[in-house]
Amino acid sequence: MEFDPDKTIKIRRSVPPLVLWFIVSSLLAVFGGFTTLKVIASGGIAVEIALTGFAALFGGGAVAFLNLKRIWNAVDPVVLIGPDGFHDTRFFSEPIPWNVVQNIYVRKIDLQNVLFIEVTEFKYVIPKYLNWMKRWRKLEEEAEFHYPITGLAFETRFLAPLLRAYAITWNSRSDKKQPSALTLVDRHFPPVC
């Protein structure tokens, strides 16, 4: 893979694992529905079995629906790596700019590839589902965040050198600024005299 620091790399979800999880959760929902229907039809009072069936029906159905939605949206990129920073839309509501990244690397832990991000400001690594914590946490402190990188249609062995190359390139720029929309427009559309 050729490295171009001015280009944004878009990584999508991998579809085969989503299809597999959709099939498994659909089978679980069908099993739960069948179990619940069997208990109700028999006139039995097996509350534990009926509740287990309801849980399997609704839990499996919810996971199946979520995976169906992810399969439908699999063409949309979920990870963006470019001049503006690193942005995993599954976890973060905004990109993490390269000038706050101290270290970013991938490590294999227990058969999983885990992405570690060390930043100078805590606010950049608060996951979307914990945004309410921004109000109470001190946001200027250094922080580290890590999460497993799974389900991406990209070979993980290429991800670590790519992230390192972007971080080094954009942190070593003399002005330490991220590219603005104006400089991007100027680079692609030079002024006409």
N, C-alpha and C positions, 0 to 999 in steps of 0.2 A: 504494500500500500504506500503510495507516494504522499508525503506530508506537505500540505499547503496551509500555512498558518492563517491565511485570510479566508479560507473556505470553512463553512460550517458542515460538520458531519452529522447526519441524521440517522439514528438507530431505531428500528421498529421492534415490536414484539415478535417473538417466534410463534408461529401458528400451531405446529404440531403439539406442543405441550398444552396449549389452550384447548385444542380439540380433544385431547386425551382427558383433561379435567372435565370438560363438558360432558363427555360420555360417562365417566365415572359418577359425576354428580347427578346426571339424569337417571342413571340406573339406581342410585340411592333414593332419589325421589320416587321412582316407580315402585321400588321395594317398600318404601314407607307408606305409599298410598295403598298398595296391595295389602300390607299388614293391617293398616287401619280399617280398610274395608272388610277384611276377613273377620276382625274382632267385632265390628259393628253388625255384620251380617249374621254372625253366629249367636248374637244375643248375649255373649259372655260379658263378664264384668272384669276383664283383665285390664285394669287401669294402667299398669306399668307398660304392658305391650302396646296399648293404644297410644299412650303418651310418647313412647319410643317411635312408633310409626308416624305420629304427627311431627315429631322433631325431625325425623329423616325426610319426610315429605317436604316440609317447609324449608329446612336447612339445605337439603340437596337441591330443591327447586331454586332457592335464592342463589346458590353457588353456580348452578347451571345457567341461570339468567345472567349473572355477572360475567361468566366466561363467554356466553353468546354475545354479549355486548362488546367484550374485548376482542373477540374474533371479528366482529363487524367493523370495529375501529382499528384493526391490525395494520391498516395501510398508513395510519397516522404515526409519525415518529414520537417516541416517548423519551429518548435521550438526545440532547443536542449538545455538541461539542464544537465550539468555534471561538471567534475573536471576542465575543461578548462574555464568554465564560462557559461553565459546565452547568447544564440544566437537565435534571432528571424529573420530568413532569409527573411521574408517579409519586414522588416524595416532596418536591420543593415547588413552592408557588412562584418563585422567581429565580433567575440564573445566579450562580455563584461566580462573581467576577474573578478573573485570574489574579488581580492585584491583592485580593484578600486571602488567596490560597497559599498556605505555607508548604503543604505537602499533600500530594494526592497519589495513591498507589493501590494496587490490587494484591491481595494476599489470599492464598488458598488455606482455608480452615475447615477441617472435617468434611472433605469432598465438596465444599462450596467455595466459590470465589467471592470474596468480600471486598468491597470498595471502602477505603479509608480516606476521609477528607479532613485535613487540619486547616482551620481558618483563623484569621486574626479577630473576626467579629462573630459572635455567637448567632446573631440574627439570621445569618445566611444558611445555617444548617438546621434550622427548626423545621421539622416536617410539616406538611400541610395540615395534618390532623391535630397538630399541637400549636397552631398559630395563636391560640388564646394565651399561651404561656409567654408570649412576647411582652405582655403588659407587666408581668411580675419578675421576669429574669433580668439580670444585668446584661445588657446587650453588647457591651464593649469588650467583654472578656474573650480570650482565646477559647476555641472549642474544637473537639474532634467528633466526627459523626461517622458511623460505619453501618453498612447494610449489605446483605447478599445481593449479588448481581445475578439474577436468574431470569430466564424467559426472554432473553434478547436475541435477535437475529444477527448476532455479531460475535465473532470469535473472541473470547475473553483474553487470549494470549496477545492479541493485537491492541487491546484496550489500554493496558498499563503503559506501554511505550508511547502510545498516542496521547494520553493524558499528560504524561511527563513532558512530551515535546511541546504541547500547547502551553503548559504552565511555565516552562522555561522560556519559551519564545515571548509570551506576553508579559512575563514578569521582568524580562531583561530589556524591554523597550525603555529608551531613555526618559520618555515623558511619564511613564507609569500610568498612562491613561488608557482607558478602553476606547475603541474606535467609536466615534459618534456617527449618527446617521448622515451628517453633513460630509464627513470624510469618506464614508462609503459611497455616497452619491458622487462626490468629486472624483473618486478613483475610477468609477465605472463610466461616468459621463463628464469628460473634461470640458472646461469652459470653451465656448465658441467665440473667437475674436473676429 
